């Protein structure tokens, strides 16, 4: 006896991808909050930027599927900023702390 799962429509798959991107963006705020609570001061850990890139790429794919130029511009611009921050972290050896 085999168990078969119902086929997902293309629309459902893309909605799942969109929610996955949103979950990654939530993850970045969650790790930032935990790091800040632990340090008792505002900090931005490296994981924040990796979650930002993961969420940005996933949501950009979703925006491209939706053909939403506003969402596409916003996500692609954000990705450049996240990548630039990781570049500076690697170049300088550690993340800068928020004031």
Buried (B, 14 or more C-beta within 10 A) or exposed (E): EEEEEEEEEEEEEBBEBBEBBBBBBEBBEBBBEEBBEEEEEEBBBBBBBBBBBBBBBBBBBBBEBEEEEEBBEBBBEBBEEBEEBBEEBEEEEEBEEEE
